[in-house]
Amino acid sequence: MSFSSVLVANRGEIARRIIRACREAGLRSIAVYSDADADAPFVYEADHAVRLGPPPAAESYLSIPAILEAARASGAEAIHPGYGFLSERAAFARAVTDAGLIFIGPSADVIEAMGRKDRAREIAERAGVPVPPRQDPDAIPHDAYPVLVKAAAGGGGKGMHIVWSPEQLGDALATARREAAAAFGDDTLLVERYVESGRHVEVQVFGDAHGNVVHLYERDCSAQRRHQKIVEEAPAPGLDPHVRRTILDASVALCREVGYVGAGTVEFLVADDEAYFLEMNTRLQVEHPVTEEVTGIDLVQWQLAVAAGERLPLRQDDISCRGHAIEARIYAEDPYAGFLPQAGRIEHLVWPEPEARVEAAIDGPGAVGTSYDPMLAKIIVSGADRSAAIDALVDALDETAVLGLTTNAGFVRRLVNSEPFRNGQVHTGWLDDPAAAAEVLRAPEVPDVGWEFAAALLAPRDDGSPFGRLDGWRSAGPVRPLLVPVAGPDGEVRQIRPAGDPVGIIGIRIGPRVLAAVEGHSWEFHAPDGARRAHAALAGAAEVTAPMPGAVVTVEVSEGDRVVDGQRLGTMEAMKMELALVAPHDGVVTQVAVEPGQQVAIGQLLLHVDPSDQADSDS
């Protein structure tokens, strides 16, 4: 069952990771790409690349016929699905094997069984895996709250909502059904006990076609926002030894129960020294590098070997966990605006290599759109212990600069350097609690070094004459320090003395703009004229616009309605998330420009709310 060529049915950093593994294994790699990715690094790094057909960018990697045709045309013998897209679609795995190709992953039957949370729960119970109490949505006792509503047909946090009281249940079920139907084509829901202050701990497992199953220890992925992971680490810090043994043994037992072959992850919620099964991911995980760092095992090479029919390279007793590793996901998103995905152009990019391991989708300037997941890269570090690994990650993020585009790099630095994270107190709901995470979620102030750096780059050039000198030379009297007018990110103009040799900053000047990164946070400064132009864009504060491309789901106000600051005006669906559209201030709705079901572009006007004072003066 050997093969010599692998088609990578994915994109971005995971496609590059698999292509690199194929090269190291002596296998020919084949990339597939959408028109939006035509110039992406993974396309050029593969031995061969095939353009996917005419579907829109967001759908290209989901077209089973297009990918199978690319495999046929390129002579591929095996297909690696990566993660996301079709990686956990049983229909895809079945279509691959029906076409006479090797699917690098578990069988379609196993994907089907474990991909549904309801069926996976039943299998877990048969294998003796601990599961949380389940509730009937129509008959939840009052003392059973809080409960967790989640989509039965898939994972990734989509369709998942915490319900704290009976009054919230109806809205949560309706929203979860819409999200589940949009993401998975199936609105079936599960309702289980919600474990408060729980930690997300998962076990990396591997099986082969000869009946061998091993675990590669556990990871902690508790640092999440809206059920989406941000920081992952291995091993899980402070885990009770009994709980560790329970989840490791349970994960292997679950794999044996279903005859699992390939790489997989069994997820648990851990609280009060108890563990409850969440779900199984039948694919390689985004966070697999931290397991590689502490075990010394290349998981993609193992995937290739197992798919070729080989036995697992190591027995359980040969696998050990040494040191500590942490991974930070770098997203194009604004952590201080609800983590909304961002689009734009990266003008300058610096990754912290070789100090850290970086798995990146891009390596230099270029446009970033909203067709795909907003993750740009993963930064992975390791150390002798957890404290050393955290210090290494802080240093790595200090050396990271994504200029021209808003990212979460600075936010992640603040998170991992915070006392709660260092003390192991971060649980899955911590970042969603504004009170608990207030210091981390508070938008940072523009640093002084940023102003000084911008002033140095915007200062007049010294032409060598007294009239062009930057030291404030005058024909009579003492030297006066030069002050340079600089406009900050919010349009404020200050007179700043340029810094001679600023430390801890990465930046560039582009025309009237200065882009700079300090401790991972990116800032944009302007010469005052440029600042006025940029600040003019803020004049539309009364407009409620689409934060990203998507579809309007509900409109809950009419023209003439009085609203208050923060009131929900409607909802839209984007990137398979439901986003609330809220009033920017107290006032009156003077325009409703959209209707439910309408597709909208990023920045498109949705509603207009005149401020109360303006509305009152007009009446």
Beta strands, then each sheet from edge to edge (+ up, - down):
strand 1: 5-8
strand 2: 28-33
strand 3: 48-51
strand 4: 78-80
strand 5: 102-103
strand 6: 134-135
strand 7: 147-151
strand 8: 161-163
strand 9: 189-193
strand 10: 199-207
strand 11: 213-225
strand 12: 228-234
strand 13: 262-271
strand 14: 274-281
strand 15: 324-331
strand 16: 333-334
strand 17: 340-341
strand 18: 344-346
strand 19: 348-350
strand 20: 357-360
strand 21: 366-368
strand 22: 375-383
strand 23: 401-403
strand 24: 484-487
strand 25: 493-496
strand 26: 506-510
strand 27: 513-518
strand 28: 521-526
strand 29: 543-545
strand 30: 550-555
strand 31: 562-563
strand 32: 568-574
strand 33: 577-582
strand 34: 587-592
strand 35: 599-600
strand 36: 605-611
sheet 1: 3+ 2+ 1+ 4+ 5+
sheet 2: 6+ 9- 7+ 8-
sheet 3: 14+ 13- 10+ 11- 12+ 15- 22+ 20-
sheet 4: 16+ 17-
sheet 5: 18+ 21-
sheet 6: 19+ 23-
sheet 7: 24+ 25-
sheet 8: 26+ 27- 28+
sheet 9: 29+ 36- 34+ 31-
sheet 10: 33+ 32- 30+ 35-
end
